[in-house]
Amino acid sequence: MPSGHVVHAVDTLLISLHSMGRMEGVWGKDCREYNPDRWLSEDGKKLRYAPSHKFLAFSSGPRLCLGKDVSFMEMNTIVAAMVWNFDVEVVEGQRVQPKMSCVLPMKNGLLVKLKKREM
């Protein structure tokens, strides 16, 4: 490898998506901060394009997940419906702790309170 690491034919390599998402060279100086606006264009009206090789949640290249676009459409629909219909409040006092795996989920989930909005 260019870094000097030796990889043998029998070795298994695992790409850490958690680490890739926190690389300053790819995502900028604020890569460790929660900033959902990073995905928006400068005027805030469109989603910014992120090449699949930088955001590997759906793989990349010829093995790119066929359901990627449907997944993004579903996520947008669900989040919009939740925000429209409910006030969401994070339950205080919980410990946010990662569970070590290749996708790094939260160990105990995230407890929230949902209150139906009056329309």
N, CA and C atoms as an extended XYZ file, in Angstrom:
357
Properties=species:S:1:pos:R:3:atomname:S:1:resname:S:1:resid:I:1 pbc="F F F"
N         0.846       -1.173        0.000 N   MET     1
C         0.000        0.000        0.000 CA  MET     1
C         0.896        1.243        0.000 C   MET     1
N         0.391        2.360       -0.514 N   PRO     2
C         1.193        3.591       -0.511 CA  PRO     2
C         1.649        4.014        0.888 C   PRO     2
N         0.880        3.630        1.909 N   SER     3
C         1.217        4.011        3.285 CA  SER     3
C         2.341        3.166        3.871 C   SER     3
N         2.705        2.084        3.165 N   GLY     4
C         3.729        1.183        3.679 CA  GLY     4
C         3.151       -0.046        4.358 C   GLY     4
N         1.832       -0.100        4.547 N   HIS     5
C         1.197       -1.273        5.141 CA  HIS     5
C         1.248       -2.432        4.152 C   HIS     5
N         1.466       -3.622        4.670 N   VAL     6
C         1.508       -4.819        3.833 CA  VAL     6
C         0.166       -5.532        3.954 C   VAL     6
N        -0.455       -5.842        2.824 N   VAL     7
C        -1.721       -6.563        2.797 CA  VAL     7
C        -1.478       -7.878        2.072 C   VAL     7
N        -1.764       -8.977        2.754 N   HIS     8
C        -1.565      -10.305        2.182 CA  HIS     8
C        -2.850      -10.784        1.514 C   HIS     8
N        -2.732      -11.740        0.616 N   ALA     9
C        -3.881      -12.247       -0.140 CA  ALA     9
C        -4.965      -12.808        0.773 C   ALA     9
N        -4.614      -13.314        1.932 N   VAL    10
C        -5.603      -13.908        2.838 CA  VAL    10
C        -6.188      -12.893        3.823 C   VAL    10
N        -5.689      -11.664        3.813 N   ASP    11
C        -6.175      -10.632        4.729 CA  ASP    11
C        -7.559      -10.145        4.320 C   ASP    11
N        -8.349       -9.777        5.311 N   THR    12
C        -9.656       -9.168        5.083 CA  THR    12
C        -9.553       -7.700        5.468 C   THR    12
N       -10.004       -6.832        4.585 N   LEU    13
C        -9.979       -5.396        4.853 CA  LEU    13
C       -11.396       -4.908        5.095 C   LEU    13
N       -11.552       -4.010        6.031 N   LEU    14
C       -12.850       -3.422        6.327 CA  LEU    14
C       -12.714       -1.913        6.260 C   LEU    14
N       -13.545       -1.293        5.465 N   ILE    15
C       -13.534        0.163        5.348 CA  ILE    15
C       -14.426        0.722        6.451 C   ILE    15
N       -13.900        1.609        7.255 N   SER    16
C       -14.663        2.216        8.337 CA  SER    16
C       -15.435        3.424        7.808 C   SER    16
N       -16.748        3.247        7.620 N   LEU    17
C       -17.584        4.352        7.150 CA  LEU    17
C       -17.604        5.475        8.184 C   LEU    17
N       -17.521        5.113        9.459 N   HIS    18
C       -17.471        6.117       10.529 CA  HIS    18
C       -16.249        7.013       10.346 C   HIS    18
N       -15.100        6.407       10.106 N   SER    19
C       -13.869        7.188        9.924 CA  SER    19
C       -13.901        7.987        8.631 C   SER    19
N       -14.428        7.385        7.566 N   MET    20
C       -14.497        8.099        6.282 CA  MET    20
C       -15.349        9.354        6.391 C   MET    20
N       -16.402        9.293        7.193 N   GLY    21
C       -17.292       10.433        7.358 CA  GLY    21
C       -16.706       11.546        8.202 C   GLY    21
N       -15.519       11.314        8.743 N   ARG    22
C       -14.875       12.306        9.596 CA  ARG    22
C       -13.492       12.693        9.086 C   ARG    22
N       -13.300       12.601        7.789 N   MET    23
C       -12.016       12.947        7.173 CA  MET    23
C       -12.045       14.405        6.727 C   MET    23
N       -11.218       15.239        7.354 N   GLU    24
C       -11.182       16.668        7.022 CA  GLU    24
C       -10.883       16.904        5.551 C   GLU    24
N       -10.034       16.076        4.967 N   GLY    25
C        -9.666       16.250        3.565 CA  GLY    25
C       -10.832       16.059        2.612 C   GLY    25
N       -11.860       15.343        3.049 N   VAL    26
C       -13.034       15.096        2.204 CA  VAL    26
C       -14.178       16.026        2.570 C   VAL    26
N       -14.467       16.179        3.877 N   TRP    27
C       -15.670       16.872        4.330 CA  TRP    27
C       -15.425       18.249        4.917 C   TRP    27
N       -14.178       18.654        5.094 N   GLY    28
C       -13.895       19.991        5.608 CA  GLY    28
C       -13.596       20.011        7.094 C   GLY    28
N       -13.242       21.196        7.588 N   LYS    29
C       -12.815       21.372        8.987 CA  LYS    29
C       -13.909       21.026        9.999 C   LYS    29
N       -15.183       21.182        9.617 N   ASP    30
C       -16.274       20.917       10.563 CA  ASP    30
C       -16.799       19.487       10.457 C   ASP    30
N       -15.980       18.563        9.947 N   CYS    31
C       -16.432       17.196        9.682 CA  CYS    31
C       -16.887       16.445       10.933 C   CYS    31
N       -16.464       16.858       12.106 N   ARG    32
C       -16.852       16.169       13.341 CA  ARG    32
C       -18.063       16.820       14.016 C   ARG    32
N       -18.589       17.870       13.419 N   GLU    33
C       -19.738       18.570       13.989 CA  GLU    33
C       -21.021       18.145       13.277 C   GLU    33
N       -22.120       18.115       14.031 N   TYR    34
C       -23.422       17.834       13.430 CA  TYR    34
C       -23.828       19.057       12.621 C   TYR    34
N       -23.914       18.899       11.328 N   ASN    35
C       -24.236       20.024       10.455 CA  ASN    35
C       -25.031       19.520        9.249 C   ASN    35
N       -26.341       19.364        9.386 N   PRO    36
C       -27.133       18.868        8.263 CA  PRO    36
C       -27.114       19.804        7.061 C   PRO    36
N       -26.765       21.072        7.268 N   ASP    37
C       -26.709       22.024        6.152 CA  ASP    37
C       -25.577       21.716        5.182 C   ASP    37
N       -24.617       20.882        5.590 N   ARG    38
C       -23.510       20.551        4.691 CA  ARG    38
C       -24.011       19.852        3.421 C   ARG    38
N       -25.206       19.289        3.478 N   TRP    39
C       -25.757       18.575        2.326 CA  TRP    39
C       -26.560       19.495        1.408 C   TRP    39
N       -26.664       20.781        1.767 N   LEU    40
C       -27.435       21.727        0.962 CA  LEU    40
C       -26.525       22.587        0.099 C   LEU    40
N       -27.080       23.058       -1.019 N   SER    41
C       -26.346       23.981       -1.887 CA  SER    41
C       -26.154       25.306       -1.154 C   SER    41
N       -25.343       26.182       -1.724 N   GLU    42
C       -25.048       27.471       -1.082 CA  GLU    42
C       -26.310       28.275       -0.794 C   GLU    42
N       -27.299       28.227       -1.710 N   ASP    43
C       -28.538       28.984       -1.489 CA  ASP    43
C       -29.533       28.227       -0.601 C   ASP    43
N       -29.207       26.974       -0.236 N   GLY    44
C       -30.054       26.192        0.658 CA  GLY    44
C       -31.291       25.608        0.021 C   GLY    44
N       -31.394       25.650       -1.306 N   LYS    45
C       -32.609       25.195       -1.982 CA  LYS    45
C       -32.499       23.799       -2.583 C   LYS    45
N       -31.292       23.289       -2.724 N   LYS    46
C       -31.101       21.970       -3.337 CA  LYS    46
C       -30.119       21.152       -2.514 C   LYS    46
N       -30.234       19.823       -2.664 N   LEU    47
C       -29.255       18.949       -2.041 CA  LEU    47
C       -27.955       19.017       -2.822 C   LEU    47
N       -26.860       19.099       -2.109 N   ARG    48
C       -25.538       19.137       -2.733 CA  ARG    48
C       -25.168       17.727       -3.194 C   ARG    48
N       -24.553       17.639       -4.337 N   TYR    49
C       -24.114       16.357       -4.878 CA  TYR    49
C       -22.918       15.847       -4.078 C   TYR    49
N       -22.980       14.602       -3.641 N   ALA    50
C       -21.838       13.958       -2.979 CA  ALA    50
C       -21.499       12.714       -3.786 C   ALA    50
N       -20.327       12.662       -4.403 N   PRO    51
C       -19.953       11.489       -5.195 CA  PRO    51
C       -20.032       10.210       -4.366 C   PRO    51
N       -20.480        9.127       -4.994 N   SER    52
C       -20.685        7.880       -4.259 CA  SER    52
C       -19.398        7.346       -3.639 C   SER    52
N       -18.242        7.676       -4.201 N   HIS    53
C       -16.994        7.182       -3.603 CA  HIS    53
C       -16.640        7.924       -2.309 C   HIS    53
N       -17.305        9.050       -2.041 N   LYS    54
C       -17.084        9.776       -0.788 CA  LYS    54
C       -18.097        9.359        0.278 C   LYS    54
N       -19.238        8.869       -0.133 N   PHE    55
C       -20.317        8.501        0.782 CA  PHE    55
C       -20.704        7.061        0.469 C   PHE    55
N       -20.048        6.113        1.139 N   LEU    56
C       -20.158        4.699        0.770 CA  LEU    56
C       -21.320        3.946        1.401 C   LEU    56
N       -22.260        4.618        2.015 N   ALA    57
C       -23.365        3.908        2.655 CA  ALA    57
C       -24.122        3.024        1.667 C   ALA    57
N       -24.117        3.392        0.400 N   PHE    58
C       -24.812        2.616       -0.626 CA  PHE    58
C       -23.831        1.974       -1.601 C   PHE    58
N       -22.576        1.862       -1.216 N   SER    59
C       -21.486        1.327       -2.029 CA  SER    59
C       -21.136        2.325       -3.121 C   SER    59
N       -20.407        1.879       -4.127 N   SER    60
C       -19.929        2.797       -5.151 CA  SER    60
C       -19.651        2.046       -6.439 C   SER    60
N       -19.589        2.792       -7.516 N   GLY    61
C       -19.230        2.206       -8.808 CA  GLY    61
C       -20.265        1.229       -9.325 C   GLY    61
N       -19.822        0.162      -10.000 N   PRO    62
C       -20.771       -0.773      -10.614 CA  PRO    62
C       -21.599       -1.550       -9.591 C   PRO    62
N       -21.198       -1.541       -8.331 N   ARG    63
C       -21.954       -2.253       -7.297 CA  ARG    63
C       -22.826       -1.308       -6.459 C   ARG    63
N       -23.047       -0.107       -6.951 N   LEU    64
C       -23.888        0.872       -6.267 CA  LEU    64
C       -25.286        0.290       -6.051 C   LEU    64
N       -25.829        0.480       -4.867 N   CYS    65
C       -27.154       -0.041       -4.520 CA  CYS    65
C       -28.210        0.514       -5.470 C   CYS    65
N       -28.991       -0.377       -6.064 N   LEU    66
C       -30.034        0.043       -7.004 CA  LEU    66
C       -31.155        0.818       -6.304 C   LEU    66
N       -31.314        0.608       -5.010 N   GLY    67
C       -32.381        1.276       -4.274 CA  GLY    67
C       -31.982        2.603       -3.649 C   GLY    67
N       -30.793        3.108       -3.959 N   LYS    68
C       -30.304        4.343       -3.331 CA  LYS    68
C       -31.278        5.504       -3.518 C   LYS    68
N       -31.696        5.769       -4.743 N   ASP    69
C       -32.582        6.911       -4.995 CA  ASP    69
C       -33.940        6.727       -4.323 C   ASP    69
N       -34.467        5.503       -4.340 N   VAL    70
C       -35.745        5.225       -3.678 CA  VAL    70
C       -35.593        5.439       -2.174 C   VAL    70
N       -34.465        5.016       -1.626 N   SER    71
C       -34.204        5.181       -0.202 CA  SER    71
C       -34.183        6.653        0.196 C   SER    71
N       -33.505        7.489       -0.591 N   PHE    72
C       -33.468        8.924       -0.288 CA  PHE    72
C       -34.863        9.535       -0.382 C   PHE    72
N       -35.652        9.103       -1.360 N   MET    73
C       -37.010        9.617       -1.503 CA  MET    73
C       -37.851        9.208       -0.283 C   MET    73
N       -37.710        7.947        0.153 N   GLU    74
C       -38.447        7.480        1.327 CA  GLU    74
C       -38.015        8.231        2.590 C   GLU    74
N       -36.711        8.437        2.754 N   MET    75
C       -36.229        9.174        3.935 CA  MET    75
C       -36.800       10.580        3.970 C   MET    75
N       -36.789       11.260        2.835 N   ASN    76
C       -37.335       12.622        2.776 CA  ASN    76
C       -38.811       12.637        3.123 C   ASN    76
N       -39.566       11.674        2.598 N   THR    77
C       -41.006       11.596        2.850 CA  THR    77
C       -41.288       11.343        4.325 C   THR    77
N       -40.576       10.400        4.921 N   ILE    78
C       -40.803       10.048        6.326 CA  ILE    78
C       -40.416       11.198        7.251 C   ILE    78
N       -39.265       11.801        7.021 N   VAL    79
C       -38.833       12.921        7.875 CA  VAL    79
C       -39.806       14.088        7.745 C   VAL    79
N       -40.233       14.398        6.530 N   ALA    80
C       -41.184       15.499        6.329 CA  ALA    80
C       -42.497       15.214        7.058 C   ALA    80
N       -42.991       13.983        6.973 N   ALA    81
C       -44.242       13.625        7.647 CA  ALA    81
C       -44.093       13.703        9.169 C   ALA    81
N       -42.957       13.253        9.692 N   MET    82
C       -42.730       13.303       11.143 CA  MET    82
C       -42.663       14.748       11.640 C   MET    82
N       -41.904       15.585       10.949 N   VAL    83
C       -41.752       16.983       11.366 CA  VAL    83
C       -43.072       17.736       11.223 C   VAL    83
N       -43.841       17.415       10.198 N   TRP    84
C       -45.127       18.077        9.964 CA  TRP    84
C       -46.147       17.704       11.043 C   TRP    84
N       -46.153       16.431       11.449 N   ASN    85
C       -47.197       15.927       12.334 CA  ASN    85
C       -46.852       15.906       13.823 C   ASN    85
N       -45.564       15.972       14.166 N   PHE    86
C       -45.177       15.818       15.561 CA  PHE    86
C       -44.142       16.853       15.988 C   PHE    86
N       -44.203       17.222       17.271 N   ASP    87
C       -43.100       17.926       17.915 CA  ASP    87
C       -42.210       16.823       18.482 C   ASP    87
N       -40.927       16.876       18.194 N   VAL    88
C       -39.991       15.837       18.623 CA  VAL    88
C       -39.048       16.429       19.661 C   VAL    88
N       -38.927       15.731       20.795 N   GLU    89
C       -38.051       16.198       21.870 CA  GLU    89
C       -37.199       15.023       22.353 C   GLU    89
N       -35.889       15.216       22.401 N   VAL    90
C       -34.988       14.171       22.892 CA  VAL    90
C       -35.150       14.051       24.399 C   VAL    90
N       -35.296       12.816       24.903 N   VAL    91
C       -35.424       12.571       26.335 CA  VAL    91
C       -34.094       12.913       27.007 C   VAL    91
N       -34.159       13.742       28.048 N   GLU    92
C       -32.939       14.178       28.744 CA  GLU    92
C       -32.354       13.056       29.594 C   GLU    92
N       -31.055       13.163       29.844 N   GLY    93
C       -30.393       12.259       30.773 CA  GLY    93
C       -29.924       10.945       30.184 C   GLY    93
N       -30.094       10.748       28.912 N   GLN    94
C       -29.627        9.489       28.333 CA  GLN    94
C       -28.190        9.616       27.855 C   GLN    94
N       -27.499        8.524       27.903 N   ARG    95
C       -26.096        8.506       27.501 CA  ARG    95
C       -26.016        8.072       26.042 C   ARG    95
N       -25.484        8.933       25.212 N   VAL    96
C       -25.311        8.601       23.803 CA  VAL    96
C       -24.004        7.839       23.683 C   VAL    96
N       -24.120        6.571       23.294 N   GLN    97
C       -22.955        5.697       23.259 CA  GLN    97
C       -22.997        4.858       21.984 C   GLN    97
N       -21.916        4.860       21.202 N   PRO    98
C       -21.915        4.056       19.982 CA  PRO    98
C       -21.733        2.575       20.283 C   PRO    98
N       -22.303        1.748       19.427 N   LYS    99
C       -22.096        0.302       19.480 CA  LYS    99
C       -21.133       -0.016       18.346 C   LYS    99
N       -20.002       -0.607       18.658 N   MET   100
C       -18.996       -0.859       17.637 CA  MET   100
C       -19.465       -1.916       16.635 C   MET   100
N       -19.552       -1.504       15.407 N   SER   101
C       -19.855       -2.392       14.284 CA  SER   101
C       -19.445       -1.622       13.034 C   SER   101
N       -19.614       -2.212       11.877 N   CYS   102
C       -19.154       -1.511       10.671 CA  CYS   102
C       -20.033       -0.313       10.322 C   CYS   102
N       -21.253       -0.210       10.865 N   VAL   103
C       -22.103        0.948       10.580 CA  VAL   103
C       -22.284        1.870       11.787 C   VAL   103
N       -21.757        1.500       12.944 N   LEU   104
C       -21.737        2.309       14.161 CA  LEU   104
C       -23.116        2.842       14.588 C   LEU   104
N       -24.036        1.948       14.946 N   PRO   105
C       -25.329        2.416       15.465 CA  PRO   105
C       -25.185        2.859       16.922 C   PRO   105
N       -26.233        3.460       17.457 N   MET   106
C       -26.227        3.838       18.874 CA  MET   106
C       -26.510        2.589       19.695 C   MET   106
N       -25.753        2.399       20.758 N   LYS   107
C       -25.846        1.191       21.571 CA  LYS   107
C       -27.243        0.987       22.148 C   LYS   107
N       -27.835        2.038       22.681 N   ASN   108
C       -29.151        1.915       23.318 CA  ASN   108
C       -30.244        2.668       22.570 C   ASN   108
N       -29.990        3.037       21.331 N   GLY   109
C       -30.961        3.809       20.573 CA  GLY   109
C       -31.031        5.245       21.084 C   GLY   109
N       -31.957        5.998       20.575 N   LEU   110
C       -32.155        7.380       21.012 CA  LEU   110
C       -33.623        7.541       21.382 C   LEU   110
N       -33.871        7.787       22.656 N   LEU   111
C       -35.242        7.948       23.125 CA  LEU   111
C       -35.715        9.370       22.872 C   LEU   111
N       -36.889        9.487       22.276 N   VAL   112
C       -37.488       10.790       22.018 CA  VAL   112
C       -38.950       10.767       22.455 C   VAL   112
N       -39.481       11.950       22.718 N   LYS   113
C       -40.906       12.102       23.006 CA  LYS   113
C       -41.544       12.710       21.768 C   LYS   113
N       -42.651       12.128       21.343 N   LEU   114
C       -43.403       12.664       20.214 CA  LEU   114
C       -44.719       13.217       20.736 C   LEU   114
N       -45.025       14.428       20.340 N   LYS   115
C       -46.296       15.039       20.721 CA  LYS   115
C       -47.009       15.431       19.440 C   LYS   115
N       -48.215       14.898       19.257 N   LYS   116
C       -48.993       15.185       18.055 CA  LYS   116
C       -49.264       16.678       17.967 C   LYS   116
N       -48.971       17.244       16.814 N   ARG   117
C       -49.219       18.677       16.611 CA  ARG   117
C       -50.715       18.918       16.418 C   ARG   117
N       -51.177       20.022       16.935 N   GLU   118
C       -52.562       20.435       16.715 CA  GLU   118
C       -52.613       21.183       15.396 C   GLU   118
N       -53.405       20.719       14.483 N   MET   119
C       -53.494       21.361       13.161 CA  MET   119
C       -54.802       22.115       13.044 C   MET   119
